[in-house]
């Protein structure tokens, strides 16, 4: 049974998802960096061009406004220097106009770009992009100036930026770089993901090697990355539970087969003997009575096993009512009074409490505990029930001065079919399910049980149940 619904994304491998996510992230970052660098390169070129033109304008303005300037110096700024840039990527033109838009001086060849005349409202420095009739691109700075005689005019400086425009417009190299980056991101993402998931592949290999015969194997969390440590620890804990359950199931199956084999072998043996020769009616009747006892024993065993099986169902919802603990225990003690008198055992019970629980299961629990106490308490012994309660819990203590239980047996005392002394248990009719049933009943009521015992001294059993809010003691 699957715990989650399966969708399309669940069918895609983690390696594929990580590769795609890494590739998309890397490609997006590279694309953003490329776009930013392209934009920054264009911006730097534009600033460089603007600064170059601005310096030229400032030099010409200085030459025009300086009364000591010679015409030869102005000619050097407007004609000679721009003409020296012929064939250079920094080819520029200069034109000086008076306030009536008449050309005072200009760089030869400027007419080929058909540069515009300044309008009447452009009495401040401005920057333009100009596309000439020859399909060339220019960056133009136009600035108002003052001549030596305080007459106004304009100076225009135009820089040919066609080569820059061509280079920046041709983005195929950027496109190729992005395509190569995309493929490189995919390959690098695949390699990095494969390397990063190496630990997961190792974990998968270890899990595959764990079989029914090797449930004792565990995976060392220290050999794996931190992200897998918690998963491995949880997996090891699950293996502990599975191994423990498997061992108990294996032991239970073995014990069950042993317990069923004994009465069946007894019945088969007695039946074979009685059929081997003719017997009287009384002998046949005796065999039938013996077989009936074995049938009853097997039936009781099956009933207890079915109860334990139902009790382990996590969805089992038992019916609970208000129980008078003192009255319930008194009723069970009265039932066993005759059996106790045969061994001169005194049974007492003190204390009162109200408990919210299942009446049938509670009586069965007390019945199993009391019958065990009577079986293993000697002549002239005593058994005591002490009931205590507070606002949150009810405590039932059962004490006796019987033969007791050795400490090495206490950890397994609640296991199914476990018996401290098999020969003595068979002689008394026990099959080792009584305390297992007691533990199941207490677990169903969300309680706890503790046993303290010493050989030849006695046993003390402490049972604690949670009380339902609102009950009275």
Secondary structure, DSSP 8 states (H G I E B T S, - for coil): --SS---HHHHS-HHHHHHHHHHHHHHHHHHHHHHHHHHHHHHHHHHHHHHHHHHHHHHHHHHHH-TT--HHHHHIIIIIHHHHTTTSTT-EEEEEEETT--EEEE-TTGGGGT-----TT--S-EEEEEE-TTS-EEEEEEEEEE-TTS-EEEEEEEEE-HHHHHHHH--HHHHHHHHHHHHHHHHHHHHHHHHHTHHHHHHHHHHHT--GGGTT----GGGS-HHHHHHHHHHHHHHHHHHHHHHHHHHHHHHHHHHHHHHHHHHHHHHHHHHHS---HHHHHHHHHHHHHHHHHHHHHHHHHHHHHHHT-TT-----EEEEHHHHHHHHHHHTHHHHHHTT-EEEEE---EEEE-HHHHHHHHHHHHHHHHHTS-TT-EEEEEEEE-SSEEEEEEEE-SS---HHHHTTTTSTT--S-HHHHHHHT--S-HHHHHHHHHHHTT-EEEEEEETTTEEEEEEEEE--TT---
